[in-house]
């Protein structure tokens, strides 16, 4: 049995890319109204303790800088307060996600596509959104196509990440020393990116965990696996995002190596 010291758990949870920050313009409990010309929604969800005002904003800024985002709404979920309570963060994140998902299922929202991008612990919020949204509809009712992107989700296989999404992709490092984030997900197509991690002497405990989160942001605008598989990027070149379900089946794993990934 692997024993992880309590201090390691605390360090891991506090590591998610950036220090605490609060942006009062970000969504906490309510989804903002759909724009009149919007057909798609991109929801960006930070990990524990931070990233709300840095990583999430950086992802949105990079997307807007590299793509024509007309017709797309952006929502950055700021759940900083809940995610900072690390003993209850997973359950709280899922409850928050279900609330937001049920809101998206009300008649005031008519999106055709919803893309969730979640880092680490934020994956629980994303999974809550997919479940709350999809389960609000019967099989005969039309709804948005839901695409979920999981970046080193904290908790791993036991939480069934991707089970309610129409398509889910997962980026992870098998070399991550923390035992709950370093394996493939059965309900997503998995990209194992350990070979892309730059070598580093005496890396910090969270070094490998943070890599997929940071690298996904760097992938925005290039053609290597990453944001190029997003609904926005695919639709911009005339490709139906629903085709990914057949091209990249659930549960399969693809190991990415430097020659298969564009220079970041």
C-alpha positions in Angstrom: 0.0 0.0 0.0 1.3 3.4 -0.9 1.3 5.9 2.0 1.4 9.5 1.1 2.3 11.9 4.0 -0.4 14.4 4.9 2.0 17.3 4.1 2.4 16.0 0.6 -1.3 16.0 0.0 -1.5 19.6 1.3 1.4 20.7 -0.9 -0.1 19.0 -3.9 -3.5 20.6 -3.5 -2.0 24.1 -2.9 0.2 23.8 -6.0 -2.2 24.2 -8.8 -0.3 26.5 -11.0 -0.7 29.9 -9.3 -1.2 31.6 -5.9 -4.7 32.5 -4.6 -6.5 35.3 -6.4 -10.1 36.5 -6.6 -11.7 38.1 -9.7 -15.1 39.5 -8.8 -16.1 39.4 -12.5 -16.0 35.6 -12.7 -18.9 33.3 -12.2 -19.4 31.6 -8.9 -22.9 30.4 -8.6 -24.9 31.6 -11.6 -24.3 31.1 -15.3 -24.3 34.5 -17.1 -27.0 35.0 -19.7 -26.4 33.6 -23.2 -25.3 36.2 -25.7 -27.8 36.8 -28.5 -25.4 35.6 -31.2 -23.8 32.7 -29.3 -24.2 29.1 -30.3 -21.3 27.7 -28.3 -20.0 28.0 -24.7 -16.5 27.5 -23.3 -16.3 26.9 -19.6 -12.9 27.2 -18.0 -12.4 25.8 -14.5 -9.3 26.3 -12.3 -7.8 23.8 -9.8 -7.4 24.0 -6.1 -6.4 27.2 -4.3 -5.5 29.2 -7.4 -5.5 29.8 -11.1 -8.8 31.7 -11.1 -7.2 35.0 -12.1 -4.1 33.7 -14.0 -4.4 30.2 -15.6 -8.1 30.6 -16.5 -7.7 34.1 -17.8 -4.6 33.0 -19.7 -6.6 30.2 -21.4 -9.4 32.5 -22.5 -7.0 35.2 -23.7 -5.0 32.7 -25.8 -8.2 31.3 -27.4 -9.4 34.8 -28.2 -6.0 35.7 -29.6 -5.7 32.7 -31.9 -9.3 32.1 -33.1 -12.3 33.9 -34.4 -14.6 33.5 -31.3 -17.7 35.2 -32.8 -20.6 33.0 -31.7 -18.9 31.8 -28.6 -19.5 32.7 -25.0 -16.8 32.3 -22.3 -17.3 31.5 -18.6 -14.5 31.2 -16.1 -15.8 29.5 -13.0 -14.2 31.0 -9.9 -14.7 28.4 -7.1 -11.7 29.6 -5.1 -13.4 29.6 -1.7 -14.7 26.0 -2.1 -11.6 24.6 -3.7 -9.5 26.0 -0.8 -11.3 23.8 1.7 -9.4 20.7 0.4 -11.1 18.2 2.7 -14.5 18.9 1.2 -13.5 20.4 -2.2 -14.4 17.3 -4.4 -17.9 17.0 -3.0 -18.4 20.8 -3.0 -17.1 21.1 -6.6 -19.5 18.4 -7.8 -22.5 20.1 -6.1 -21.5 23.4 -7.6 -21.1 21.8 -11.0 -24.6 20.2 -10.8 -26.1 23.5 -10.0 -24.5 25.2 -13.0 -25.3 22.2 -15.3 -29.0 22.4 -14.3 -29.0 26.1 -15.0 -27.7 25.5 -18.5 -30.5 23.0 -19.1 -33.2 25.7 -18.5 -35.0 27.2 -21.5 -33.0 30.5 -21.2 -30.0 28.7 -22.6 -30.0 27.3 -26.1 -26.3 26.5 -26.8 -25.5 23.9 -29.5 -22.1 23.1 -28.1 -20.6 23.2 -24.6 -16.9 22.7 -24.0 -15.6 22.3 -20.5 -11.9 22.8 -19.8 -10.9 21.7 -16.3 -7.6 21.6 -14.4 -6.9 19.1 -11.7 -9.5 19.4 -8.9 -11.6 21.6 -11.1 -12.5 18.4 -13.0 -15.0 17.6 -10.3 -16.9 20.8 -11.1 -16.8 19.9 -14.8 -18.1 16.4 -14.1 -20.9 17.9 -12.0 -21.8 20.3 -14.9 -22.0 17.4 -17.4 -24.1 15.3 -15.1 -26.4 18.1 -14.1 -26.9 19.2 -17.6 -27.2 15.9 -19.5 -29.5 14.2 -16.9 -31.9 17.1 -17.1 -33.0 15.9 -20.6 -34.7 12.8 -21.7 -33.3 10.7 -24.6 -35.9 12.2 -26.9 -35.0 15.8 -26.1 -32.5 17.8 -28.0 -29.6 19.4 -26.1 -26.1 20.7 -26.7 -23.1 18.5 -27.6 -20.9 18.3 -24.5 -17.2 18.1 -24.9 -15.1 17.7 -21.7 -11.3 18.3 -21.4 -9.7 16.9 -18.3 -6.2 18.1 -17.4 -4.7 15.8 -14.7 -8.0 15.3 -12.9 -7.6 14.8 -9.2 -9.2 11.6 -8.1 -8.7 9.4 -11.2 -10.7 6.5 -12.3 -13.1 6.1 -9.4 -15.0 9.3 -10.2 -16.0 8.3 -13.8 -14.8 11.5 -15.4 -16.3 11.8 -18.8 -19.2 9.4 -18.3 -21.9 12.0 -19.1 -20.0 13.9 -21.8 -20.6 13.2 -25.5 -16.8 13.2 -25.9 -14.1 13.5 -23.3 -10.3 13.8 -23.6 -7.8 13.4 -20.8 -4.2 14.6 -20.6 -2.0 13.1 -17.9 1.5 12.2 -16.8 2.1 8.6 -15.8 5.2 9.8 -14.0 3.3 12.0 -11.6 4.3 10.8 -8.1 0.8 11.5 -6.7 -1.1 8.2 -7.0 -4.6 9.7 -7.8 -3.8 11.5 -11.1 -1.4 9.3 -13.0 -3.6 6.8 -14.9 -6.0 6.7 -17.8 -9.7 7.2 -17.6 -12.1 4.6 -18.9 -14.7 7.2 -20.1 -12.3 9.4 -22.0 -9.7 9.2 -24.7 -6.4 9.5 -23.0 -3.2 11.3 -24.0 -0.2 10.3 -21.9 2.3 13.2 -22.1 5.2 12.2 -19.7 7.6 12.1 -22.7 6.9 15.8 -23.3 7.9 17.0 -19.8 11.2 18.8 -19.9 13.9 17.1 -17.7 14.5 18.9 -14.5 16.9 18.2 -11.6 15.2 17.7 -8.3 11.7 18.7 -9.6 9.1 19.9 -7.2 6.5 17.4 -6.0 3.8 18.9 -8.3 6.1 19.4 -11.3 4.7 16.5 -13.4 1.1 17.2 -12.3 1.2 20.8 -13.4 2.7 20.0 -16.8 -0.5 19.0 -18.7 -2.4 22.0 -17.3 0.3 24.5 -18.4 1.0 22.7 -21.7 -2.7 22.7 -22.8 -2.7 26.5 -22.6 0.5 26.6 -24.7 -1.2 24.3 -27.3 -3.8 26.9 -28.1 -3.2 27.9 -31.7 -1.0 25.0 -32.9 -2.0 21.8 -34.6 -0.7 19.2 -32.1 -3.1 17.3 -29.7 -4.5 19.8 -27.3 -6.9 22.7 -28.1 -6.8 21.8 -31.7 -9.3 19.0 -30.8 -11.7 21.5 -29.3 -15.1 22.1 -30.8 -14.2 25.8 -31.6 -11.0 24.8 -33.4 -12.6 21.9 -35.3 -15.6 24.0 -36.4 -13.2 26.7 -37.6 -11.9 24.3 -40.2 -15.3 22.8 -41.1 -15.0 19.6 -39.0 -18.0 18.3 -37.0 -16.7 17.8 -33.3 -19.1 14.8 -32.9 -16.8 12.8 -35.2 -14.2 12.6 -32.4 -16.4 10.0 -30.7 -15.5 7.4 -33.4 -12.0 8.6 -34.1 -10.8 8.7 -30.5 -12.8 6.0 -28.6 -13.3 6.0 -24.8 -10.7 4.2 -22.8 -7.9 4.2 -25.4 -4.5 5.6 -24.6 -2.2 7.4 -26.9 1.4 8.2 -25.8 2.6 11.5 -27.1 6.2 12.0 -27.9 8.2 15.1 -28.9 8.1 14.3 -32.6 4.2 14.1 -32.4 3.8 17.4 -30.6 4.5 20.8 -32.0 7.2 22.9 -30.3 5.5 24.8 -27.5 
